[in-house]
Amino acid sequence: MVQLELKKDQIMKNKIIEALMYFQGDQGLSPEQVKEVFDLEKDQEGKKLLNDFMEFYNAREGGTKVFVFGEIYKIATIEPLKDYVSKLVSIVRYQKLSKAAIEVAGIVAYKQPITKSMINEIRGVASDQVVNTLLVKNLIEEVGISPTPGKPVLYGITNKFYDYFKIKSLQELPNLSEFDFVQSIDEEQEEEQSYEGFNLFSSQREN
């Protein structure tokens, strides 16, 4: 019975770590962050949980595995699948932006340099996939590393951002509801979301 309870506890910890690692995306997960989430006493305990999860996760035959970069643990695509990922990147590059992507692009424009976790906090939802789409389209780029714990990547807009939105300066950015010159995808689904009257750019602009 005790062994069964221990197994259930480890399964739950693995689920939590997988969810955290997915949420962190490219920023990855550090032993210190795991220590804080699980209220542990030492970073070493967090590292052990991460190593246990990595052993469990990498034992499966999947298209992704956990890799360690210094002290940061990330879920990434395995090498044999890189050509397929490259094909998708080419497809995404020519797709039109969704309203979620427009929103994130606006947040980056007015808050740059900004980390992915800051974008998530502003939007209230995970934005990893949206950020990756904007990176692929070269509308935003990595501009540095934050000195905060975990050393997350900082993002800013590119010159292509101005070309895409047909503006010369950030002062020309309109309200989100005025982005009618950008044809978004999944329009029926996104019309159900509450964008009406939400002034993204003035509300997120630095004073």
C-alpha positions in Angstrom: 0.0 0.0 0.0 2.8 2.4 0.9 4.6 1.6 -2.4 1.4 2.2 -4.3 1.0 5.7 -2.6 4.7 6.5 -3.4 4.1 5.5 -7.1 1.0 7.7 -7.2 3.0 10.6 -5.7 5.7 10.3 -8.3 3.2 10.0 -11.2 1.6 13.3 -10.0 5.0 15.0 -9.7 5.9 13.9 -13.2 2.6 15.3 -14.5 3.2 18.6 -12.7 6.7 18.9 -14.1 5.6 18.1 -17.6 2.9 20.8 -17.4 5.4 23.3 -16.0 8.0 22.5 -18.7 5.3 22.8 -21.4 4.2 26.2 -20.1 7.8 27.4 -19.9 8.5 26.4 -23.5 11.8 27.7 -24.8 12.7 29.2 -21.4 12.8 25.8 -19.9 12.6 24.8 -16.3 15.3 25.2 -13.6 15.9 23.2 -10.4 15.3 26.4 -8.5 11.9 26.9 -10.0 10.9 23.3 -9.2 12.1 23.8 -5.7 9.8 26.8 -5.3 6.8 25.1 -6.9 7.1 22.0 -4.7 8.2 24.0 -1.6 11.4 22.0 -1.3 14.4 23.1 0.8 17.3 22.7 -1.7 17.8 23.2 -5.4 19.3 19.8 -5.4 16.0 18.3 -4.5 14.4 20.1 -7.5 17.2 18.8 -9.7 16.5 15.2 -8.6 12.8 15.6 -9.5 13.8 17.0 -12.9 16.2 14.1 -13.5 13.6 11.6 -12.5 11.1 13.1 -14.8 13.7 13.2 -17.7 14.4 9.5 -17.2 10.7 8.7 -17.2 9.8 11.0 -20.2 12.7 10.0 -22.4 12.0 6.3 -21.9 8.9 6.7 -24.1 9.1 6.4 -27.9 8.0 9.9 -28.8 8.9 12.8 -31.1 10.1 14.9 -28.2 12.6 14.4 -25.4 13.8 16.3 -22.4 17.2 18.0 -22.9 19.5 19.8 -20.4 21.1 23.0 -21.3 23.3 24.0 -18.4 20.9 24.0 -15.5 17.8 24.4 -17.7 15.6 21.5 -18.7 13.6 21.7 -21.9 11.3 19.6 -24.0 12.5 19.7 -27.6 12.0 17.8 -30.9 14.4 14.9 -31.5 17.0 15.2 -34.2 15.6 12.7 -36.8 12.4 14.8 -37.1 14.1 18.1 -37.8 13.3 18.0 -41.5 9.6 17.7 -40.8 9.7 20.6 -38.4 11.5 22.6 -41.0 8.7 21.9 -43.5 6.1 23.2 -41.0 8.2 26.3 -40.4 8.0 27.0 -44.1 4.2 26.6 -44.1 3.7 28.7 -41.0 5.9 31.5 -42.5 3.3 32.1 -45.2 0.2 31.8 -43.1 -1.7 34.9 -42.1 -1.7 36.1 -38.5 -4.4 35.2 -36.0 -5.8 37.8 -33.7 -3.9 36.2 -30.8 -0.6 36.7 -32.8 -1.5 40.3 -33.5 -2.2 40.8 -29.8 1.2 39.3 -28.8 3.0 41.3 -31.5 1.4 44.5 -30.1 2.4 43.6 -26.5 6.0 43.0 -27.6 6.0 46.2 -29.5 5.1 48.3 -26.5 6.8 46.3 -23.8 10.1 45.4 -25.5 12.4 44.0 -24.3 10.0 41.5 -22.8 10.1 37.8 -21.7 7.6 35.1 -22.6 6.5 34.8 -19.0 5.7 38.6 -19.0 3.6 38.1 -22.1 1.8 35.2 -20.5 1.1 37.4 -17.5 -0.3 40.2 -19.5 -2.6 37.9 -21.6 -3.5 35.6 -18.8 -2.8 32.5 -21.0 0.3 30.6 -22.3 1.6 32.3 -25.4 4.5 29.9 -26.4 3.1 28.8 -29.7 2.1 32.3 -30.7 5.6 33.6 -29.9 7.1 30.8 -31.9 4.9 31.8 -34.9 6.0 35.4 -34.7 9.6 34.3 -34.5 9.2 32.1 -37.6 7.6 35.0 -39.5 10.5 37.2 -38.4 8.1 39.8 -36.8 9.8 39.5 -33.4 13.3 38.4 -32.5 15.5 37.5 -29.5 17.2 40.7 -28.3 18.9 39.5 -25.1 18.8 37.5 -21.9 17.1 38.7 -18.8 19.2 38.7 -15.6 16.2 37.3 -13.6 16.2 33.7 -12.3 16.3 31.2 -15.1 17.8 33.8 -17.5 14.7 33.9 -19.8 15.0 35.2 -23.4 14.0 38.8 -24.1 12.0 39.6 -27.2 11.6 42.7 -29.4 10.1 43.6 -32.7 12.0 43.5 -36.1 12.0 45.9 -39.0 9.7 43.5 -40.7 7.1 44.3 -38.0 6.8 47.8 -39.4 6.5 46.5 -43.0 3.9 43.9 -42.1 1.6 46.4 -40.3 2.4 49.2 -42.8 3.6 51.7 -40.2 6.7 53.9 -39.8 6.7 54.2 -36.0 5.0 52.7 -33.0 3.0 55.8 -32.6 1.0 54.8 -35.6 -0.2 51.6 -34.1 -4.0 51.5 -34.0 -6.4 49.9 -31.5 -6.7 46.1 -31.8 -10.2 46.4 -33.3 -8.8 48.6 -36.1 -6.5 45.8 -37.4 -8.9 45.1 -40.3 -6.2 45.3 -42.9 -4.7 42.1 -41.5 -6.7 39.0 -42.6 -6.7 36.7 -39.6 -7.2 32.9 -39.6 -9.9 31.0 -37.6 -12.1 34.1 -37.8 -15.3 32.4 -36.8 -13.7 31.0 -33.6 -12.0 34.2 -32.7 -15.1 36.3 -33.2 -16.5 34.6 -30.1 -13.7 36.1 -28.0 -14.2 39.5 -26.4 -11.9 41.8 -28.4 -14.6 44.5 -28.8 -13.5 47.8 -27.4 -10.2 46.4 -26.1 -7.5 49.0 -26.8 -4.4 46.8 -26.7 -1.8 49.3 -27.6 -2.8 52.3 -25.4 -3.4 49.9 -22.5 0.0 48.3 -22.7 2.0 51.3 -23.7 4.8 52.4 -21.4 4.3 55.7 -19.7 
